[in-house]
């Protein structure tokens, strides 16, 4: 039980850091990252519930992967819109 509380505490710290960015960046970037981190915390909470409490969670794998993908999409969208990711640095 202590591990699950520590896990949720660390997730909330990440959410707090995303919230505290409000004055440092523009409003669009703030909103995108806050939505992304909120979705990531939701995904991690579902993983926590599945791992420790409720193994019969419906569509667990699909839901976690979908939420994780959406969260990462918003992170990358914000990086590209802010110009932090240069076109020259991306190599495939």
Chimera marker file (.cmm) of the C-alpha trace (Angstrom):
<marker_set name="trace">
<marker id="1" x="0.000" y="0.000" z="0.000" r="1" g="1" b="0" radius="0.5"/>
<marker id="2" x="2.851" y="2.411" z="0.752" r="1" g="1" b="0" radius="0.5"/>
<marker id="3" x="4.285" y="1.844" z="-2.701" r="1" g="1" b="0" radius="0.5"/>
<marker id="4" x="0.998" y="2.796" z="-4.346" r="1" g="1" b="0" radius="0.5"/>
<marker id="5" x="0.778" y="5.983" z="-2.285" r="1" g="1" b="0" radius="0.5"/>
<marker id="6" x="4.346" y="6.896" z="-3.196" r="1" g="1" b="0" radius="0.5"/>
<marker id="7" x="3.541" y="6.222" z="-6.858" r="1" g="1" b="0" radius="0.5"/>
<marker id="8" x="0.475" y="8.485" z="-6.787" r="1" g="1" b="0" radius="0.5"/>
<marker id="9" x="2.427" y="11.151" z="-4.909" r="1" g="1" b="0" radius="0.5"/>
<marker id="10" x="5.097" y="11.211" z="-7.617" r="1" g="1" b="0" radius="0.5"/>
<marker id="11" x="2.405" y="11.472" z="-10.306" r="1" g="1" b="0" radius="0.5"/>
<marker id="12" x="0.877" y="14.442" z="-8.517" r="1" g="1" b="0" radius="0.5"/>
<marker id="13" x="4.295" y="16.122" z="-8.251" r="1" g="1" b="0" radius="0.5"/>
<marker id="14" x="4.649" y="15.894" z="-12.042" r="1" g="1" b="0" radius="0.5"/>
<marker id="15" x="1.173" y="17.398" z="-12.430" r="1" g="1" b="0" radius="0.5"/>
<marker id="16" x="2.115" y="20.181" z="-10.018" r="1" g="1" b="0" radius="0.5"/>
<marker id="17" x="5.252" y="21.025" z="-12.024" r="1" g="1" b="0" radius="0.5"/>
<marker id="18" x="3.155" y="21.227" z="-15.193" r="1" g="1" b="0" radius="0.5"/>
<marker id="19" x="0.720" y="23.540" z="-13.411" r="1" g="1" b="0" radius="0.5"/>
<marker id="20" x="3.487" y="25.814" z="-12.117" r="1" g="1" b="0" radius="0.5"/>
<marker id="21" x="4.652" y="26.585" z="-15.680" r="1" g="1" b="0" radius="0.5"/>
<marker id="22" x="1.740" y="29.016" z="-16.115" r="1" g="1" b="0" radius="0.5"/>
<marker id="23" x="3.594" y="32.336" z="-15.975" r="1" g="1" b="0" radius="0.5"/>
<marker id="24" x="6.753" y="31.169" z="-17.740" r="1" g="1" b="0" radius="0.5"/>
<marker id="25" x="5.326" y="30.210" z="-21.142" r="1" g="1" b="0" radius="0.5"/>
<marker id="26" x="2.499" y="31.187" z="-23.450" r="1" g="1" b="0" radius="0.5"/>
<marker id="27" x="-1.067" y="30.069" z="-22.747" r="1" g="1" b="0" radius="0.5"/>
<marker id="28" x="-1.331" y="27.596" z="-25.636" r="1" g="1" b="0" radius="0.5"/>
<marker id="29" x="1.807" y="25.703" z="-24.626" r="1" g="1" b="0" radius="0.5"/>
<marker id="30" x="0.691" y="25.687" z="-21.000" r="1" g="1" b="0" radius="0.5"/>
<marker id="31" x="-2.680" y="24.199" z="-21.917" r="1" g="1" b="0" radius="0.5"/>
<marker id="32" x="-1.225" y="21.527" z="-24.201" r="1" g="1" b="0" radius="0.5"/>
<marker id="33" x="1.295" y="20.354" z="-21.607" r="1" g="1" b="0" radius="0.5"/>
<marker id="34" x="-1.236" y="20.450" z="-18.767" r="1" g="1" b="0" radius="0.5"/>
<marker id="35" x="-3.655" y="18.290" z="-20.783" r="1" g="1" b="0" radius="0.5"/>
<marker id="36" x="-0.834" y="15.933" z="-21.717" r="1" g="1" b="0" radius="0.5"/>
<marker id="37" x="0.372" y="15.507" z="-18.144" r="1" g="1" b="0" radius="0.5"/>
<marker id="38" x="-3.187" y="15.053" z="-16.884" r="1" g="1" b="0" radius="0.5"/>
<marker id="39" x="-3.742" y="12.255" z="-19.400" r="1" g="1" b="0" radius="0.5"/>
<marker id="40" x="-0.408" y="10.681" z="-18.415" r="1" g="1" b="0" radius="0.5"/>
<marker id="41" x="-1.365" y="10.776" z="-14.717" r="1" g="1" b="0" radius="0.5"/>
<marker id="42" x="-4.717" y="9.192" z="-15.573" r="1" g="1" b="0" radius="0.5"/>
<marker id="43" x="-2.906" y="6.464" z="-17.507" r="1" g="1" b="0" radius="0.5"/>
<marker id="44" x="-0.524" y="5.832" z="-14.608" r="1" g="1" b="0" radius="0.5"/>
<marker id="45" x="-3.431" y="5.739" z="-12.160" r="1" g="1" b="0" radius="0.5"/>
<marker id="46" x="-5.178" y="3.110" z="-14.258" r="1" g="1" b="0" radius="0.5"/>
<marker id="47" x="-1.954" y="1.096" z="-14.290" r="1" g="1" b="0" radius="0.5"/>
<marker id="48" x="-1.718" y="1.406" z="-10.513" r="1" g="1" b="0" radius="0.5"/>
<marker id="49" x="-5.303" y="0.259" z="-10.030" r="1" g="1" b="0" radius="0.5"/>
<marker id="50" x="-4.755" y="-2.704" z="-12.329" r="1" g="1" b="0" radius="0.5"/>
<marker id="51" x="-1.445" y="-3.693" z="-10.752" r="1" g="1" b="0" radius="0.5"/>
<marker id="52" x="-2.433" y="-3.582" z="-7.104" r="1" g="1" b="0" radius="0.5"/>
<marker id="53" x="-6.188" y="-3.607" z="-6.685" r="1" g="1" b="0" radius="0.5"/>
<marker id="54" x="-8.396" y="-4.677" z="-9.577" r="1" g="1" b="0" radius="0.5"/>
<marker id="55" x="-7.113" y="-7.221" z="-12.096" r="1" g="1" b="0" radius="0.5"/>
<marker id="56" x="-10.432" y="-7.399" z="-13.960" r="1" g="1" b="0" radius="0.5"/>
<marker id="57" x="-10.148" y="-3.867" z="-15.361" r="1" g="1" b="0" radius="0.5"/>
<marker id="58" x="-11.959" y="-3.898" z="-18.749" r="1" g="1" b="0" radius="0.5"/>
<marker id="59" x="-9.844" y="-3.091" z="-21.831" r="1" g="1" b="0" radius="0.5"/>
<marker id="60" x="-6.835" y="-2.324" z="-19.625" r="1" g="1" b="0" radius="0.5"/>
<marker id="61" x="-4.099" y="-2.763" z="-22.237" r="1" g="1" b="0" radius="0.5"/>
<marker id="62" x="-5.899" y="-0.886" z="-24.990" r="1" g="1" b="0" radius="0.5"/>
<marker id="63" x="-6.932" y="1.959" z="-22.719" r="1" g="1" b="0" radius="0.5"/>
<marker id="64" x="-3.441" y="2.438" z="-21.294" r="1" g="1" b="0" radius="0.5"/>
<marker id="65" x="-1.780" y="2.404" z="-24.713" r="1" g="1" b="0" radius="0.5"/>
<marker id="66" x="-4.364" y="4.794" z="-26.161" r="1" g="1" b="0" radius="0.5"/>
<marker id="67" x="-3.979" y="7.267" z="-23.289" r="1" g="1" b="0" radius="0.5"/>
<marker id="68" x="-0.190" y="6.978" z="-23.349" r="1" g="1" b="0" radius="0.5"/>
<marker id="69" x="-0.149" y="7.628" z="-27.105" r="1" g="1" b="0" radius="0.5"/>
<marker id="70" x="-2.408" y="10.671" z="-26.786" r="1" g="1" b="0" radius="0.5"/>
<marker id="71" x="-0.240" y="12.036" z="-23.991" r="1" g="1" b="0" radius="0.5"/>
<marker id="72" x="2.958" y="11.618" z="-26.004" r="1" g="1" b="0" radius="0.5"/>
<marker id="73" x="1.280" y="13.181" z="-29.048" r="1" g="1" b="0" radius="0.5"/>
<marker id="74" x="0.506" y="16.325" z="-27.053" r="1" g="1" b="0" radius="0.5"/>
<marker id="75" x="4.061" y="16.464" z="-25.675" r="1" g="1" b="0" radius="0.5"/>
<marker id="76" x="5.581" y="16.287" z="-29.165" r="1" g="1" b="0" radius="0.5"/>
<marker id="77" x="3.014" y="18.721" z="-30.585" r="1" g="1" b="0" radius="0.5"/>
<marker id="78" x="4.050" y="21.263" z="-27.980" r="1" g="1" b="0" radius="0.5"/>
<marker id="79" x="7.752" y="20.717" z="-28.693" r="1" g="1" b="0" radius="0.5"/>
<marker id="80" x="7.231" y="21.277" z="-32.403" r="1" g="1" b="0" radius="0.5"/>
<marker id="81" x="5.028" y="24.340" z="-31.914" r="1" g="1" b="0" radius="0.5"/>
<marker id="82" x="7.491" y="25.937" z="-29.518" r="1" g="1" b="0" radius="0.5"/>
<marker id="83" x="10.308" y="25.486" z="-32.013" r="1" g="1" b="0" radius="0.5"/>
<marker id="84" x="12.437" y="23.466" z="-29.607" r="1" g="1" b="0" radius="0.5"/>
<marker id="85" x="12.754" y="20.706" z="-32.156" r="1" g="1" b="0" radius="0.5"/>
<marker id="86" x="14.744" y="21.868" z="-35.181" r="1" g="1" b="0" radius="0.5"/>
<marker id="87" x="14.152" y="20.260" z="-38.568" r="1" g="1" b="0" radius="0.5"/>
<marker id="88" x="17.873" y="19.557" z="-38.946" r="1" g="1" b="0" radius="0.5"/>
<marker id="89" x="18.102" y="17.457" z="-35.778" r="1" g="1" b="0" radius="0.5"/>
<marker id="90" x="15.481" y="14.903" z="-36.759" r="1" g="1" b="0" radius="0.5"/>
<marker id="91" x="17.032" y="11.958" z="-38.561" r="1" g="1" b="0" radius="0.5"/>
<marker id="92" x="15.140" y="8.883" z="-39.596" r="1" g="1" b="0" radius="0.5"/>
<link id1="1" id2="2" r="1" g="1" b="0" radius="0.2"/>
<link id1="2" id2="3" r="1" g="1" b="0" radius="0.2"/>
<link id1="3" id2="4" r="1" g="1" b="0" radius="0.2"/>
<link id1="4" id2="5" r="1" g="1" b="0" radius="0.2"/>
<link id1="5" id2="6" r="1" g="1" b="0" radius="0.2"/>
<link id1="6" id2="7" r="1" g="1" b="0" radius="0.2"/>
<link id1="7" id2="8" r="1" g="1" b="0" radius="0.2"/>
<link id1="8" id2="9" r="1" g="1" b="0" radius="0.2"/>
<link id1="9" id2="10" r="1" g="1" b="0" radius="0.2"/>
<link id1="10" id2="11" r="1" g="1" b="0" radius="0.2"/>
<link id1="11" id2="12" r="1" g="1" b="0" radius="0.2"/>
<link id1="12" id2="13" r="1" g="1" b="0" radius="0.2"/>
<link id1="13" id2="14" r="1" g="1" b="0" radius="0.2"/>
<link id1="14" id2="15" r="1" g="1" b="0" radius="0.2"/>
<link id1="15" id2="16" r="1" g="1" b="0" radius="0.2"/>
<link id1="16" id2="17" r="1" g="1" b="0" radius="0.2"/>
<link id1="17" id2="18" r="1" g="1" b="0" radius="0.2"/>
<link id1="18" id2="19" r="1" g="1" b="0" radius="0.2"/>
<link id1="19" id2="20" r="1" g="1" b="0" radius="0.2"/>
<link id1="20" id2="21" r="1" g="1" b="0" radius="0.2"/>
<link id1="21" id2="22" r="1" g="1" b="0" radius="0.2"/>
<link id1="22" id2="23" r="1" g="1" b="0" radius="0.2"/>
<link id1="23" id2="24" r="1" g="1" b="0" radius="0.2"/>
<link id1="24" id2="25" r="1" g="1" b="0" radius="0.2"/>
<link id1="25" id2="26" r="1" g="1" b="0" radius="0.2"/>
<link id1="26" id2="27" r="1" g="1" b="0" radius="0.2"/>
<link id1="27" id2="28" r="1" g="1" b="0" radius="0.2"/>
<link id1="28" id2="29" r="1" g="1" b="0" radius="0.2"/>
<link id1="29" id2="30" r="1" g="1" b="0" radius="0.2"/>
<link id1="30" id2="31" r="1" g="1" b="0" radius="0.2"/>
<link id1="31" id2="32" r="1" g="1" b="0" radius="0.2"/>
<link id1="32" id2="33" r="1" g="1" b="0" radius="0.2"/>
<link id1="33" id2="34" r="1" g="1" b="0" radius="0.2"/>
<link id1="34" id2="35" r="1" g="1" b="0" radius="0.2"/>
<link id1="35" id2="36" r="1" g="1" b="0" radius="0.2"/>
<link id1="36" id2="37" r="1" g="1" b="0" radius="0.2"/>
<link id1="37" id2="38" r="1" g="1" b="0" radius="0.2"/>
<link id1="38" id2="39" r="1" g="1" b="0" radius="0.2"/>
<link id1="39" id2="40" r="1" g="1" b="0" radius="0.2"/>
<link id1="40" id2="41" r="1" g="1" b="0" radius="0.2"/>
<link id1="41" id2="42" r="1" g="1" b="0" radius="0.2"/>
<link id1="42" id2="43" r="1" g="1" b="0" radius="0.2"/>
<link id1="43" id2="44" r="1" g="1" b="0" radius="0.2"/>
<link id1="44" id2="45" r="1" g="1" b="0" radius="0.2"/>
<link id1="45" id2="46" r="1" g="1" b="0" radius="0.2"/>
<link id1="46" id2="47" r="1" g="1" b="0" radius="0.2"/>
<link id1="47" id2="48" r="1" g="1" b="0" radius="0.2"/>
<link id1="48" id2="49" r="1" g="1" b="0" radius="0.2"/>
<link id1="49" id2="50" r="1" g="1" b="0" radius="0.2"/>
<link id1="50" id2="51" r="1" g="1" b="0" radius="0.2"/>
<link id1="51" id2="52" r="1" g="1" b="0" radius="0.2"/>
<link id1="52" id2="53" r="1" g="1" b="0" radius="0.2"/>
<link id1="53" id2="54" r="1" g="1" b="0" radius="0.2"/>
<link id1="54" id2="55" r="1" g="1" b="0" radius="0.2"/>
<link id1="55" id2="56" r="1" g="1" b="0" radius="0.2"/>
<link id1="56" id2="57" r="1" g="1" b="0" radius="0.2"/>
<link id1="57" id2="58" r="1" g="1" b="0" radius="0.2"/>
<link id1="58" id2="59" r="1" g="1" b="0" radius="0.2"/>
<link id1="59" id2="60" r="1" g="1" b="0" radius="0.2"/>
<link id1="60" id2="61" r="1" g="1" b="0" radius="0.2"/>
<link id1="61" id2="62" r="1" g="1" b="0" radius="0.2"/>
<link id1="62" id2="63" r="1" g="1" b="0" radius="0.2"/>
<link id1="63" id2="64" r="1" g="1" b="0" radius="0.2"/>
<link id1="64" id2="65" r="1" g="1" b="0" radius="0.2"/>
<link id1="65" id2="66" r="1" g="1" b="0" radius="0.2"/>
<link id1="66" id2="67" r="1" g="1" b="0" radius="0.2"/>
<link id1="67" id2="68" r="1" g="1" b="0" radius="0.2"/>
<link id1="68" id2="69" r="1" g="1" b="0" radius="0.2"/>
<link id1="69" id2="70" r="1" g="1" b="0" radius="0.2"/>
<link id1="70" id2="71" r="1" g="1" b="0" radius="0.2"/>
<link id1="71" id2="72" r="1" g="1" b="0" radius="0.2"/>
<link id1="72" id2="73" r="1" g="1" b="0" radius="0.2"/>
<link id1="73" id2="74" r="1" g="1" b="0" radius="0.2"/>
<link id1="74" id2="75" r="1" g="1" b="0" radius="0.2"/>
<link id1="75" id2="76" r="1" g="1" b="0" radius="0.2"/>
<link id1="76" id2="77" r="1" g="1" b="0" radius="0.2"/>
<link id1="77" id2="78" r="1" g="1" b="0" radius="0.2"/>
<link id1="78" id2="79" r="1" g="1" b="0" radius="0.2"/>
<link id1="79" id2="80" r="1" g="1" b="0" radius="0.2"/>
<link id1="80" id2="81" r="1" g="1" b="0" radius="0.2"/>
<link id1="81" id2="82" r="1" g="1" b="0" radius="0.2"/>
<link id1="82" id2="83" r="1" g="1" b="0" radius="0.2"/>
<link id1="83" id2="84" r="1" g="1" b="0" radius="0.2"/>
<link id1="84" id2="85" r="1" g="1" b="0" radius="0.2"/>
<link id1="85" id2="86" r="1" g="1" b="0" radius="0.2"/>
<link id1="86" id2="87" r="1" g="1" b="0" radius="0.2"/>
<link id1="87" id2="88" r="1" g="1" b="0" radius="0.2"/>
<link id1="88" id2="89" r="1" g="1" b="0" radius="0.2"/>
<link id1="89" id2="90" r="1" g="1" b="0" radius="0.2"/>
<link id1="90" id2="91" r="1" g="1" b="0" radius="0.2"/>
<link id1="91" id2="92" r="1" g="1" b="0" radius="0.2"/>
</marker_set>
